[in-house]
Amino acid sequence: MTMRDFIDDTARSVAFLSRIPMPEKYFEGYDGSLARAVRAFPVAGVLIVFPAALCLALVLALGLDSLAAAFVALALQTLLTGALHEDGLCDSADGIGGGRDRERALAIMKDSRVGSFGAVALVMSFGLRASALAAVLPALSSIAAAMVLIAVGAISRAAMVWHWSSLPPARPDGLAASAGQPESSAATFALVSGAILAVLLLLFSDTGVIAVLLLLTFVAGAVLVFSRVALRKIGGHTGDTIGATQQFAEIAAFLALALAL
């Protein structure tokens, strides 16, 4: 792996995971496969979340209330991703929650309309993330809060790769299937680098070892439980469940920190 190759993979990952425009030079001769590029998902997560983390540090330094600051950061983060992961959570909740069987669940997930399960999932996701993050903020400096947000951005994108690589495609013609199953070495690199980035950022933000261990445990548990549910209900992963995994990992991470700090 050369540095140029990794930079290319990072740019492609940022473009796939967000609305942030990337220069065309990174896509010359690119076939659209993410089988290798997923190794850069944690680094892409850092880059995508960085503006929201900077905004969080700024509004906290200006004296904005913790809950309002948390919502501002999450709102900017959602704008930058184009609500990609929230959309995956919504569709997954509607399909898995409302589908009587595998075929019906997959059909619901392809429907662009939002059902009751999806609406409730979105409300719960924003509510849990914002309230948990707000509970953490008083214990941190503005810079440390920004580092925590970036750490969660890295580990939650690594969680996506874990879910993606551990399950077969639920449908042969889906977005995730067309992007390719992650290469084993790329998935391993994403998981290891995502964990390292998160641990280093959390330790430098003085959250403590207990908080770090709790966060890793909660994130792993969330991914394992959701992956098992997806396998049982729809037979594997889809682009929607991959996005939903990021949301579950982020919720788990913030809740773990709220418990530890």
Order of alpha helices (4+ residues) and beta strands (2+ residues): alpha-alpha-alpha-alpha-alpha-alpha-alpha-alpha-alpha-alpha-alpha
